[in-house]
Amino acid sequence: MVQATDPAVDESSRPLSSADSTSEPEILERYEEETPTASHALADESAAGDQDDGEKGAAQIDHGDIEVKNLGWNDRVNNVPVPLVGGLDNEALWTLIRRFDKQIFHVKQIQEPPLGELDLTIAADEEFSPQKLRAQLERFYMVVLVGLFSVWKHIVRLRSWREYDRTAWFLTVYTIAWLTDLLLPSLGIFIIVLILSDRSRKACFPLAPPALIDSKTGGVQKPAAGVLASDDSMTGAPQKHQGEAVEQEARNFVTSLSTIVVSTAAGKHPQGDPDNDTAPDPTEITDTISDARDTAVGRATSPEHDRAKKPVSDAIWAKARPTMRLLSEFVDTWERLGNVLSPAPPFHRHRPKLILSLVMVPIVLASYWTSAYVAMKAVGFGCGFLFFGDPIIMRVLSFVNRTYPRWEKYIELQNTILRGVPTNAQLTITLLRIGEKNKAPLPPPPSSDKPPPVEPHPTAGQGLDHLEGATEEEIEAAVQPDPIVVDAVEEEQPAQDAQPHKRPHRIMNLLRGAAKGGVKTALAADKAKARAGVQKAKDRLGVVKDAQPNPVTGPIRFPARFKGLKGHAYITATATTPALSWTSNIDDVKPSWTTAIGEIAELKKIGGLGWKSKIIVGWAMDTEIVDGLVITTRDGSEFHLTAVVMRDQLFNRLISMGAQMWEAW
């Protein structure tokens, strides 16, 4: 980080991170920063105008504003400039940001540049929590399962012979390759062509909404949601903005799994919550029901009779973190491969494809020159060596570990053939940095409380002429809403209040009313405790959102509390040292505290309440809980902001403004 050059600010080069710093930052047009990763370098190239990628978006040009350009942070979607980033439509950009907000919870600064040229990699000692596991399971659904679902629908279409010409061509090529004993080399060459050529992928695998394809016949079917309102989802469900239908499916997928594993859905952490949440524990319901069932059949459930319970439970929790890490690394690799085939600006479009294709060339040559007999012999030898050669393998690994301690890192895909290829999170932070470098922060994804319309999207059913086995009338009938399915969903809630369920719902409403009264009493008690100086109570003030609409927020000013006091966190970007400040009076030029953006070493999202209290308050009050953010600086100072309106957007600005390299925890 370059030190301030103004002598009035220099004062022994003391970093601006202490709480007693009240001097107003001085204006400077531009400040120099390092570019430690490819992500930082791409952002700098965008600000310098060195990129020649054709169309530039509103976030990629210098608007000449003194502070930052507001590109529509509080405007309607129609008033936001199009495009924000050249080569990427706004809906796709907002999808990336929305999923980034759900994936990244906690980041720490790292000092050494990562081997893969991009920061925001997963820390080796990443913390485990069921909330993170849930986020990774949702990513797995959105990225992997939806992709495999689309692949399966392509296979079904080919096998059905409904697209006669396409299937005939595949059969012809396969037959010739089989007859000439060139099946594996032909498959390798085909994969290389698919990697290098977008046109070949579109010609060999023409797109069709997977929800519209029958998985048994390969023909056209009515989507599971009763209407084709989204092309990229498994159900065709309605959505207000691109990608929301898949996100809802992923959320429901994990929720359905949570009926089996209740603790994952509730977010139970074996070490407890940092705020000593004393609310009742919903995850104990699982053990209680299980014990009651065992007792009913005459099976003893006491610890003396069941000494396997604790060891098994401990073993499952011990393996939870490495399992979550393997899952996240697998999804990261899948995303990188997707970004090789369909690169997004500003990353290189052709180099990753060439590298991946060159890796396939030796495989193709080996498959051509190796006979089936030699291949089978080699496979047999390899299996035998792995099974019986453990002493040799362990000695070799021990030698390699002593000689090259980090050898595993050097052979990871992200540091070799996929070096410099981003995950979706790394792509998102690069785009955020580009906006910050041009003093045009990317606006947050739009949101609305209104449900999405139950109607086909504007282009539903168009461009499907390649579905030769389906007529236009069949396609049109399939994409239109099915009254039976739509009415069944709309009548589901009224049906719950019908006569057979009337008494249980009265009991639930009675419990909910009692819980609501208890929550209001607790909130009133927190106010009294806060006035008495109890810090825990101060941190809970304002976290339960009232019925008033959100105030005008961002990109500079963010309503937030500090030590229970109402105020605003605001970002100053046009200073010798860009800084984050907080004040209880926005008109006061001297903030309560200021910390330089470049001095931030750690950012952590925290809940406004403990996870158990959050469940109870959300259910009883039917309202949103406003969460907080903890900022830690290099000198160990910690600033705990609570009830932060648009917390995710403040977090995104802080991690993308400076030259820090981040690691996800």
N, C-alpha and C positions, 0 to 999 in steps of 0.2 A: 504494500500500500504506500502510495506517495505521500510524504509528509506535507503539511500545509506550508505554503511559502510566504504567507502574510505574517509579518513579525508580530502583529497584534494578536494573532491566533497561536503562534508557534510555542510560546511559553514552555521551553524545555521539551518540546515535542510531546507534551502530555496528551494521551488519547482522550477524546471527548466522550467519556462513558460514565462519569461519576454523576451521582444523583444531584449534586449541588451545582452542576454546570448550568448556568442560566444565560450565558452570552448568546446573542443572536448570531446565527451563522451568516457569513459573508457571501455575497453573490459571486459566482465564477461561471463563465460560460461552459467550460468543459474541463474535466479533470482526467488525468491519466490513470490507467489501471492495467494490471497484467492480464494476459490471456493464457491461463494455465492449461485449459482444456480446449478441445475442438468446439465445444458449445460456446465458450467465451469468445473464441476467435471468430466464429460465424456471426455472433452478435456485433462484434467490433467491425467486421467487414460490412455488415448492413448499415451501421451508423456512418461509416466512412464512404458509403456508396460504391464499394468495390465489387459487390455482387452484380452479376449481369444475368439474371434469371428471368428476363422478360418483365411481366407485369409486377408492380410493387403495390403492396397494400398500404392502408392508412397508417399502420403501425411501423412501417418500414421507411418512412420519409420524415425529414425534419420539418416540423410545423412552425418553428420559429417562436414558440411560446416561451415565456420567461421561466415558468415552473414546469408543468406538464400539460399535455393536450388531453382534454377529456373527450374520449371517443364514443361516449354514450353510456357511461356507467349507470346513469339513472334514467335513461331514455327507453322508449319502446324499441322493439327489434327493428322496425321499419326506419328508425332514425339513425341506426348504427351504420357507419360507412361500410361499403361492400367493394372489394374484400378487405378485411383487416390485415391479412397476410396473403401476398401474391401466390397463386397456385393452390390455395386452400380455401374452400368456401367457409363462410362464417359458421354454419351449422356443424361442420366437421371439426373446426377449431374449438367450438364450445363443448363438443363431445369430449375432446381430449382434456380440456380444462376441468370439466365436471368429474371425469373419472380420476384425474390427477388429485383433485381435492379429497376424494374418497380413499385414495391409495396411500398418500404420503401424510404421515402423522408427526414424525419426529426426525429432525436432521441435525447432524453435527458436522462441524468443519473438519476437513482433513488437510494435512500439510503437503503430502506427496501426491503428484499428479497420478491418476489411475492408469493402469497399463492399457486399458481399452480406449483411452483418449477422451472419455466422457465421464463426468462425475455423476452423482446421485445413484451410485451403485449400492447394493445391499451390504450392510456392515456384517462382518464375520460374527459378531456377538449381538446380532439384532435381538431386541427384546421381543418376547412373546406375549400376546394377549389374544383372547378369543375374538376381540373386535378386529384385530389385524387378520386373524385366520378367516374370519367372515369375509373381509375385504378381498383376500386372496382367492377364496372360493368363488366369489362373484366374478373376479377377473378371469378365473379358470373357465367359468361358464361363458362369459362374453367373448373371450379370445379363442379358447380351444374348442369347447363343446359346440359352439355355434359354427365354427369353421369345419369341424368334423361332420356336423349335421349337413352342411352344404355339400361337402365332398360325397357323403352317402347319397344325397339326392341326385348328384351327377351320375353316380354309378347306377342308380336305379333307372335313370332316364336312358342310359346307354344299353342296359340289359333289357329294357322293355321293347326295343326296336320301334318305338313310336316315332323317333327321329331317325328314319330309315337310312338316309344318306350318311349321317354322321356315324352311326353304328357300323354301317357297311365299310366305311373307310377304316375304322379302327380294326375291324375283323380282317380286312385285307392285309394291312400292314402287319398285324400280329401273326397271321398265317405264313406270310413270306419269311418273317424273322424266325419263326419256329422251324419251318422246313429247311432253312439254311443254317440252323444252329447259331443264330445271331440274336437270340431273344434278349439276353442281358445287355450286350452292347447297344442294341436298338433302344432298349429302355433307357440306358444312360444318355444316349444322344438325344432322345426325346425330352428328357429332363433338362438337359443343357439348353435346348431350344426354348423350352417353356420359361427357363430362368431369364434368358437374354431378350426374348421378344414378347412384348405385351400383346401384340396382334395375334401371335400364335396361341396364347392362352384364351383370348376372346374367340378365336376361330374354333379351337378344339373343345372348349368348355364355355359355350355361350351362356350368359347369365339368365337366371330365372329365379324369382322369389322362392326360397326353399319352402316356405309355408304353403305355397300354392301347388306343390308337387306331391302327389300321392306316393308314400314310401313303399307301397306294394305293387301298384300297377305302372308307376311312372307317368301317369296322366295327370290331369288337372283335378284338384279337389278344393272344397271350401276350407279356408284356413281355420285353425282351431279357435281363433278369437271371433269367428263369424264374419269377418271382414278383412280385406287386404289393405290395412292402413299403414303398414311398414314393410319394406322389402327385405330388411336385414335381420329380422327376428324369426324365431321358430314358430310363433303363433300368429304373426301378422297383426298383433294388437295395435290399437290406436296410440298415437304419441303426439305431444305438442311440439316437440323438437326432435331432430335427428338423434337416434341412439337411445332415446328414453325408453322405448319398448323393450329393447334388449336388456337395459339396466333393470327394468321392472321384473322381467323374467328371471334375471340372475338373483335379484332379491327374493323373489318367491321360491326359487330353486333352493336357496340356502335355508329359507324359513321352513320349507317342507322337510329338509333334512333335519332341521332342529327339533322336529317332533320326536325324533329318535335320540338326538343328542341335545338335550335341553340346555345344558351348560354352555354350549357354543352359541346358541341363539341369545342367551341372556348376557353373555360376556363375562362369565365368572373367571376370575384370576385367582390361582391358589394362594398367592401371597397377600391378597386383600387389596383394598384401595388406599391410595396415599392420603385421602382426606378422612380416613377412619369412618366410613359410611356405616351408620348404625341401623339402617332400614332393614326390614325382614329380607331374608335371602331366598329368592324364587327358585334357585337351583336345588335347594334342599327338597323341593317337591318330588324330584326324581327319586332320591333315596327313600323318601317317606312312602311313596307309592309302591316301590319295589319291595320294601320291607313289609308293608301291609299285605301285599300279595303272597309273599313267602309265609307270613304268619298264618294267613287264611288256609294254607294247605298243610300246616303243621310243621313248617321248617323253621328252625331257630335262626335268628338274625343278629344275635348279640355278637360283639367282637370276639368273645371267648369261643364261640362256635364257628365264626367265619374269620379266620386269620389270613385268608387270601385277599380280602377286600382291600386293605390298605396297600400291600405290595403291588397289586395289580393297578390300583388307582395311581400310585406314585410312578409306576413304570409308564403308564399312558401319558401323564403330564410331563415326564422327563423326555419323552420322544416327541412331544407336541412341537417344540421349537424347531428341531431339525426337520421334522415333517413339513412344517410351514415354510421353511427355507427352501427345501427341495421343490415344493410346489411353486413358490414364487420364482425360483431360478428357471424352472421349466416353462412357466408362462412368459418370463422375460425372453428366453430363447425363441419361443414361438413368435413373440412380437417382433423380435429382430429379423427373423426370417421373413415375416410379412412386410417389414419395412425395407428389406432387400428387393422383394418383388414389386412392391408399390411404394417407392420412396417418396417422402413428403419434403417439400422445400423447408429449409434451405440446404438440406443435406445432399451429397453427391448422388446423382441419379444412376450412373453407369458403373462406377468403379466397384461397388460391392457385388454387382451382378457378375462382373468379369472375374473377380476373385473366387466367388462361389462356383462359377463355371469351370475355372481352371482346376479347382479341387476335384471336380468330377472327371476330368480328362484321364488321370492315372487309373481311376476305377474302370472307365470304359476300356482303356487299353489292356488292363489286367484281365478283364472279363473276356476280351477277344482272344488273347494269347494263352489263356489258361484253360486246359481241358476240364471236362466234368470230373474225370478221375482224379486229377491233381487237386481240384478244388475240394472234393470230398475227403481226400487224404489230409489236406491241410486243416480242414474243419475238425476232423477226428483227432489230429495231433494237438490242436489248440485246446479242445475240450479235455483231453487227457492230461495235458500239462497244467491246466487250471485246477483240475481236481487233485492230482497227485504231486504237483510241484510246489506245494506251499513252502517248504524249507528254502528252496532257491528263490522263490518270489519274495519272501520276507527279508532275506539277506540283501537282495538287490534293492528293495524299497528302503531298507535301513541305510544302505550306502548312499542312495540318491538323496534321502532326507538330510543326511549329514553334509553332503557336498553342495546340494542346491536346496536350501530350506523352503523356498517358495516355488518349487517346480510345478506344483498343482496349478498355481495362478497363471503360469506362463502357457499352459496347454489348454486353458479354458477357451471355449468357442468365442466368448466376448473379447478375448485378448489375442485371438489368432485370426481365423477366417472371417469372423464377424466384428473385427476391430473397427471402431468408428461408426458402427451401425447402431442407432439408438433404439431403446425401448420407447414405448409411448410416453412414459414419464420423462425420459431424457429429451425426447422431442418436444414435449410441452414446456419444460423449463428453458429450452433453447429459444422457443418462440416468445416466452415471457421475457427473457433477457433481451431479445431483439426489440420488443416494445419499450423496455426500460432504457435501452441505449439511445433510442430515438425520442425519448421523453414523451412517449405515447403508450402508457400502460394498457394492456389488453383488457377490455371490459369483461365483467363476469358473465357467465351464461344466463340467459333470460329465465325467469321463473314466473309461474302463475298458479293461483289457487283453483282456477277453473279446470274441469276435467277435459280431456281431449275429445274432439268430436268423433262420433262413431260413424265414419264414412271413409271410403277409399281415398288414399292420397292422390294428389293431382295427376300423377303419371301411372297409376295402377293399371296393369294389364297392357301397357304400351310396350312396343319393342319386343314382343314375344312371338314373332312370326316363325322363329325356328322351332317352336313347339308344334311340329307337323301333325301330331296326332290329336290336337285339340282345335276346335273351331273357334272363331271369334265370339260366337254366342256362348260357348261353354266358358271361355275365359271371362267374359263380361259377367256372366251369372256367378262365377266363383268369386270375383273381387267385390261384388256388391254385398251389403250387409244381409246376414241371415236373420230374419225376425225372431226365429225360435231361439238361437243362441243369444242374441242381443237382449231379448226380453227376459231370458232366464237369468242373465247377470243382473239386470236392473231390478228384477223381482226378488233377488236373493235376500236383500236386507229386509224388505217388508215381510218375507216369509219367516224370518227369524222371530218376528213379533206375533206370529200366528198363535192360535189357541194352544196347541200342544207344547209350546215353549214359553207360554206366558208367565207361568209362575217362576221358573228359573231366572228369567230376565228381570222380573221384579226384584228377586233377591240380589242379582248383580247390580241393578240400579241403586238398591238400598246401600249395598257395600260401597259403590262408587260415590254416593252422596256423603257417606260417613268419611271416606278417604279424602274427599274434597274439603270437607270441614277441617279435618286434621291437618291437611297441607296448608290451608289458610292460617290456621293457628300457629303452625311451625314457622311460616313466613313472617308472621307478625312478631313471633318470639325472636327471630333472627334480627329484625330491625332493632329490637330493644337490646339484644346482646351486642349488636354492632355499635350502638351508642355507648355501651359500657366498655368498648374497646376490645372485644373478642375478635381475633383476626379471622377465624374460620367463618364466623357469622358475616363479617365484612365481605369475604370472598363470595358469599352466596347472595349478596344483595343484587337485585336486578337481573338474575339469571332466568327467572320465569317471565317470559315475554307477555306483555299486556296486549290488549286488543288494538292498540293504536298502530298505524302503519309505520314501517321503518322510516327513520329520518333520511334526508339526503346524505349519502355516504360515498366516500371515495371520489377520485383516486388518491386524494391528499389526506382527507380527514375521515377518521373512523371513530364513532362514539364508543367509548370503553370506560370501564371503572378501574381505578387503582386504589387499593386499600379501602375499597367500599365507596370511594368518592366518585360521583359522576364527573365525566370529563370527556376529552377527545385525545386519541392518539393521532399524530399527524406526521407526515413524512416531508422533509425538506430535501429536494433533489438538486437545487441550484446553489449549492454551497461548496466551499473548499472541502468540507467533509460532509457529504450527504448524511442526514441524521434522522432518527426516529425520536420524537418528543411526545410528552404527555402534559396536558394542562387541564385544570378544572375550569378554566375560563378561556375560551377560544380567542377572546379579544386581548388577552394578556400576552405581550410580546416576550415575556420571560417565562418559559415553561417550568414545571415542577422538576422535571428531569429530562435529560437528553443523552442519547447514546449514538455514536457514529455507526452507520450501517456497516462499515468495514471492520468494526470491532465486534460484531455479533459472531459468536462461536457456536451457538446452539439455539434452535427454535423447536418448541414442543407444543402441540395442540393438546389441550386438556378439556375435560368435560366441565360444564358449569356445575353439575352435581355428581355425586358418586353414581355408579351405574345402577345400583339398586334404587336409590332415591329418584334417579332419572326415570326409571320404569314406572314407579308409583305415581310421581308427579305428572308425568305425561299422560298416564291413563286417567287419573282423577281429574286433572284440570283441562285435558284435551288441548294442550297448548305447546308451543315450542320452547325448548330450553336453550338459552343463549350461552355459548361456550366461551372458553378463554384461551389465552396464549401466554407462554412463558418464554421470555427472551433472556438468554445468558450471554454475557460478554466474555472476552478473552481474559479479563482480570478477575473473573468470578462473580461480578455483579449480576444480580438476577432481578428482572422486572416482571411481575406477575399481573397481567391485564386480565380482568374478568368482564363478563357480559359484553363481549366485543361484537358489535354489529358488523356483519360481513367479515368474520374472523378469517375464513379461508382466503379471501382476497387480500387482506393485510399480510397474511403469511406468504402468499405468492409474491407480493411486491418485495417483501424483505429478503426472500431467498434469491431473487433474480436481479437485484439492484447492484450488489457488490461483486467483488472479484473472488469471493470465497469459493472453494470447492467443497461440495457437500457429500455426505454419506447418509443413506437412509437407515434409521434405527427402528 
